[in-house]
Amino acid sequence: MKFSIIYEAQMVDTSRENEARVFHEIVEQALLAERLGFDTVWAVEHTALTQYAHMSAPETFLAYLAGRTTRLGIGHGVVCLPPAMNHPVKVAERIATLDILSKGRVHFGMGKGGTQQEAGTFGYELADLPPMITESMYLIPRIMTEEVVSHDGTYVKIPPREIHPKPWQTPHPPIYMACTKDDALLTAGERGIGALVLAFSGPAEVARKSAVYREAYAGRDPARQVGFRPIEHLAALCPTIVLEDRERARRVGLRGQRFFVESLAHWYQGGPRPSAEDLSADENAAALAERKANVVAYISEERIESSPRETIHDVADDAYGDPQDCLRHVRRLAEAGADEILFLFQMGGIAHADIMETIRLIGEHVIPAYRAGQGSA
């Protein structure tokens, strides 16, 4: 099991002063995580999603972090691949350079971005992106490994060129894909790459997704392989707050999750701006449940058929609590099939001090206990 952190640079106060403060706090949190045995820090890529995610230049953030650390993995979770946003040649060059400078610590996730707000910023319709992303996804590993690259595709055309540098890792860093639907899990498995999934509701959700992904991976056709380094790896994004005071952890964590869900709903579904109102834990849980019911009703109204939906409104047992709660949660996630936990601490207005305490408690108590085989599920 790998223990990692993923960052959106989410915030309530979007002033320049607070925006800068949040980024510097994230760096401080990451440095503590490295000292305490965490494996990787991942960064998303989103554009023009006020409050929800200000991590719009992860290549810059991760390069800075690589220079400040010596052991910590450096994860793109993920690079968005619309060509006008991130041309595949530039992506390959940046990933290879970062891999060299970090001496092989890069993990490379790819995706399309999730909203028309982002796609439209670069002149695209969101529905038109999937074939563009597929073309770039297959092309980038070629650029990182072939001496002379040429490509005459539908969306990208490259005349014969020698493109440098080549990555530190041979043949290239491990590749992952953002998977928010079952179809994406199938695609990741069939293409022989890692899957980055949401796991807000806990182990049962992870177990179901793991089964879908691993069956597809086991039956994959080598001809569909993306890149030249097959990897079977399921990384689960889990919101978590761990404090000595377990009731306070629940209150703080649920408030953060509510802000996360409401800010996501604002940009993905046209809902109102998120609220940072300091409600009790039970009140925040009730608000999450109410929002989930409204989303389901809306889907029913529109007669949209889907596979089991993301349950970001649900709250996993032991996600918010003390170190023993967290250890139980981690053990159940591992048993469910998670190869890596992407802890999400930095939600909405959760204070820097609470995130630092969470990292300290996980690093000092949960990670050592899990790796020593102590505790019980």
PyMOL commands that set and color helices and strands:
alter all, ss='L'
color gray80, all
select helices_A, chain A and resi 16-35+58-68+88-101+116-121+126-128+130-145+182-190+203-218+222-224+246-269+281-302+323-336+352-371
alter helices_A, ss='H'
color red, helices_A
select strands_A, chain A and resi 2-7+40-43+73-80+106-111+149-152+157-161+175-179+194-198+234-239+241-242+320-321+340-344
alter strands_A, ss='S'
color yellow, strands_A
deselect
rebuild
show_as cartoon
